[in-house]
Amino acid sequence: MDGIDDLSRLRAFIEGEAERGNTQLPPEPKLAEALDVSRGRLRTLLKRVEDEGLIWRHVGKGTFIGEREVDPTAPEWAADVSLGDIMDARRLLEPMLAGQAAINARPADLSAMEKCLTEMETAASYAQWKRLDERLHRLIATATRNPLLLLLHDTLRGQGRSGLDTRLNAVFGQETAPSATNRQHEAIVAAIQSGDPESAENAMRDHLTSVREQLFGLR
């Protein structure tokens, strides 16, 4: 029964701290004293409530209340992300960005996209074309006029960049400027220019599906 009481008191303590707006529990010595348990017993209790998702622990920083948030800069998280994961996420996010760009793009955004398309058509090397490709996709994200969507775009594009670039180079690297992909980009920009969010979403989705199929043989 004492064990159950100890666990109940720890849960109640965590709930009280959360209600007061605290995001971190006291250091172990103070917490053990507050609950009137030994340090060893406290560690056992903390493991229980961590398994329940009530807390998470960071070595050297302490014990925090709530579920652990994803840190996209953490090596252990990035290691779990595959190239297929990245392409699947892009197929979900980027059509929505294109649709929002069709609604919110300003004349300067549209001019920048047109200029980028022209430069892609005359790119002297695949490396130059690839930089312009990244620029075009970011211009579309910027044209949503939503800083959170732009952050999502940048975070997603930053994940696994080297691995994805290696695969892209293997598939497209012999072409100075992949003509089929250029036509797909033109369709996306044309839909954005027309202020047609549904067509912009569909054009971006078709484009990314085509890229995914060429990279991995999957639709």
C-alpha positions in Angstrom: 0.0 0.0 0.0 2.9 2.4 0.8 4.1 1.9 -2.7 0.8 2.9 -4.2 0.6 5.9 -1.8 4.1 7.0 -2.9 3.1 6.8 -6.5 -0.1 8.7 -5.9 1.7 11.4 -4.0 4.2 11.8 -6.8 1.4 12.1 -9.4 -0.4 14.6 -7.2 2.9 16.6 -6.8 3.4 16.6 -10.6 -0.2 17.8 -11.2 0.2 20.5 -8.6 3.4 21.8 -10.2 1.8 21.8 -13.7 -1.2 23.7 -12.4 1.2 26.4 -11.0 2.7 26.7 -14.4 6.0 25.0 -13.6 7.5 22.9 -16.4 10.3 21.2 -14.4 10.4 19.2 -11.2 12.8 20.1 -8.3 16.2 18.4 -8.2 16.0 14.8 -6.9 17.2 15.6 -3.3 14.5 18.2 -2.8 11.9 16.1 -4.5 12.8 13.1 -2.4 12.5 15.2 0.8 9.2 16.7 -0.3 7.7 13.2 -0.9 9.5 11.7 2.2 11.1 8.9 0.2 14.6 7.7 -0.4 16.6 8.7 -3.5 16.5 5.1 -4.7 12.7 4.8 -4.2 12.3 8.2 -6.0 14.1 6.9 -9.1 11.8 3.9 -9.2 8.8 6.2 -9.0 10.1 8.6 -11.6 10.6 5.7 -14.0 6.9 4.7 -13.5 5.5 8.1 -14.2 7.9 8.6 -17.1 6.5 5.4 -18.7 3.1 6.9 -18.2 4.1 10.0 -20.1 3.8 12.4 -17.1 7.4 13.4 -17.2 10.5 13.2 -19.3 14.2 13.4 -18.2 17.2 15.0 -19.8 20.6 14.0 -18.4 22.3 17.0 -17.0 19.2 19.3 -17.3 16.6 17.7 -15.0 13.1 16.3 -15.0 10.4 18.0 -17.0 6.6 17.7 -16.8 4.6 16.4 -19.8 5.5 14.4 -22.9 8.9 15.0 -24.4 8.7 17.2 -27.4 10.4 16.3 -30.7 13.8 18.0 -31.2 14.5 18.0 -34.9 18.2 18.9 -34.2 18.7 15.8 -32.0 21.0 13.2 -33.7 19.0 10.3 -32.4 15.8 11.7 -33.9 17.3 12.5 -37.3 18.7 9.0 -37.4 15.2 7.5 -37.4 14.0 9.6 -40.4 14.3 7.8 -43.7 14.4 9.4 -47.2 11.0 7.8 -47.8 9.7 9.6 -44.6 10.9 12.9 -45.9 9.2 12.5 -49.3 6.0 11.3 -47.7 6.0 14.3 -45.5 6.7 16.6 -48.4 3.8 15.2 -50.3 1.5 16.1 -47.4 2.9 19.5 -46.7 4.0 21.1 -49.9 0.7 20.8 -51.8 -1.0 22.7 -49.0 1.8 25.3 -49.3 1.2 25.7 -53.0 -2.6 26.1 -52.4 -2.0 28.8 -49.8 0.5 30.5 -52.1 -2.2 30.7 -54.8 -4.4 32.6 -52.2 -1.7 34.8 -50.6 1.1 35.4 -53.2 2.0 39.0 -53.9 3.2 40.3 -57.3 6.8 40.3 -56.1 6.4 36.6 -55.1 5.1 35.7 -58.6 7.9 37.7 -60.3 10.5 35.9 -58.2 9.0 32.5 -59.2 9.0 33.4 -62.9 12.6 34.5 -62.7 13.6 31.3 -60.9 11.8 29.2 -63.6 13.7 31.1 -66.4 17.1 30.5 -64.7 16.3 26.8 -64.2 15.6 26.4 -67.9 19.0 27.8 -68.7 21.0 26.2 -65.8 24.5 25.3 -66.9 24.9 22.4 -64.5 22.7 20.1 -62.4 24.2 21.6 -59.2 23.0 25.1 -60.3 19.6 23.7 -61.3 19.3 21.9 -57.9 20.0 25.2 -56.0 17.3 26.9 -58.1 14.9 24.0 -57.4 15.3 24.5 -53.7 14.9 28.2 -54.1 11.6 27.8 -56.1 10.1 25.5 -53.4 11.1 28.0 -50.7 9.6 30.9 -52.7 6.3 29.0 -52.8 6.5 28.5 -49.0 7.3 32.1 -48.5 4.3 33.2 -50.6 2.0 31.5 -48.1 2.6 34.6 -45.9 2.6 32.3 -42.9 5.8 32.2 -40.9 4.9 28.9 -39.2 4.3 27.2 -42.5 7.7 28.5 -43.7 9.3 27.1 -40.6 7.8 23.7 -41.2 9.0 23.8 -44.8 12.6 24.8 -43.8 12.7 22.1 -41.0 11.5 19.4 -43.3 13.8 20.3 -46.2 16.7 20.4 -43.7 16.2 16.8 -42.6 18.3 14.2 -44.3 19.4 16.8 -46.9 22.7 15.1 -47.6 21.2 11.7 -48.1 18.4 13.0 -50.3 20.8 15.0 -52.3 22.9 11.9 -52.9 19.9 10.0 -54.2 18.8 13.0 -56.4 22.2 13.3 -57.9 22.2 9.5 -58.7 18.9 9.8 -60.5 19.0 13.2 -62.1 22.6 14.2 -62.0 23.3 13.4 -65.7 20.8 16.0 -66.8 21.7 19.6 -66.8 18.1 20.7 -66.3 15.5 17.9 -66.1 13.0 19.0 -68.7 10.0 17.0 -67.3 10.6 18.5 -63.9 10.8 22.0 -65.3 7.4 21.4 -67.0 5.9 20.3 -63.6 7.3 23.4 -61.9 5.8 25.6 -64.6 2.4 24.0 -64.0 2.6 24.7 -60.3 3.6 28.3 -60.8 0.9 28.8 -63.4 -1.7 27.6 -61.0 -0.4 29.9 -58.3 -0.4 32.9 -60.7 -4.0 32.1 -61.6 -5.0 32.2 -57.9 -6.3 28.6 -58.2 -5.5 26.8 -54.9 -7.0 23.5 -55.9 -5.0 23.3 -59.2 -1.8 24.5 -57.4 -2.2 21.7 -54.8 -2.8 19.1 -57.4 0.1 20.2 -59.5 2.5 20.1 -56.5 1.2 16.7 -55.5 1.6 15.3 -59.0 5.2 16.8 -59.1 6.2 15.2 -55.8 4.6 11.9 -56.7 6.6 11.9 -59.9 9.9 12.7 -58.1 9.2 10.0 -55.4 8.5 7.4 -58.2 11.7 8.2 -59.9 13.7 8.2 -56.7 12.3 5.0 -55.1 10.0 3.4 -57.7 7.0 4.1 -55.5 3.9 6.1 -56.2 
